């Protein structure tokens, strides 16, 4: 369209404010479509600021830039990406520029240059304010989400009675509380410091591993807490075992030098919101038992320690069992420690003397002698299937109570 051809908008000098408003609205709508449908409202008075800058050379006022900053915050709240928001402003700028009276009608190159400088300066300030407002809003949204996430995890682990509210609060995080979840606890070797980077990478690894997005990770009482669906996406074959939540957590945390070596405990999967609290208690109890028993495995599962939970439910009874069955071992030369170690290895190897000897770096004859000595001191023969369970339970109880390092009298 030639410069001298009449057309709607400012290709001719606008005669009234309504014509200006109609032109700016049309440019704004075209810019919105060009930016992929970003809401026109996010432009605010930006186009008026540019038109005024081109006509008068005026710089945007602080209040005008603050208003653009608020629009940047609004873009973040609406879920518009920063790139699309900036694209909207730049698209509006060049569309406005080609139709400005100073550009469309002027024969003066210097005047066009001055208008361009004023417009670009206004664009620069406005986009900077837009980006600043957007980033502030995003930081606040992240902080709010982190607070909501932490509060949700606290209530889930506590077993909040308001199930309906929990279901509603969990939905934005993609959690389906109707399915089974399990909890993993990771304890660092030292004090838990700044673990934001480790937790971020851990969340990505767990999400990838379980094949879902409803994973919550936070810190609590100096430990990393992971709440995830119970069914891992990657399963093992006949030759390789399945990849468990505990394996995923430990492998990822082991990549970071901070906190190493990590110890991980995993509760059993349970359905519902109360199931998460139950799994958490199991994981916490398993972690406590692993530390008390000085287990050398990095990942422990609650189901593998169920026998200890049974024993702990009646501590006076298990203390009496230890006192009755294995306390006579304290009278052996060298104390009860070596004989208890022999029993522990013997039961761990399936009661195979040759494997026990290999594990203890002893001869088969030495192991056989020790087993005979145990039978004579306690009256219970560990090689006799009828008596094996009793003495095995007593050995487990001794480990759990810390005997013989701790006196049994102190436990009653």
Helices and strands as residue ranges (DSSP letters): H 17-34, G 40-43, H 46-56, H 62-77, H 82-97, H 101-104, H 109-158, H 163-171, E 180-187, H 196-210, E 216-220, E 223-229, H 245-253, E 263-266, E 270-271, H 272-293, E 299-301, G 302-305, H 306-312, H 315-325, G 327-331, H 337-348, H 353-360, H 364-378, H 385-401, G 408-411
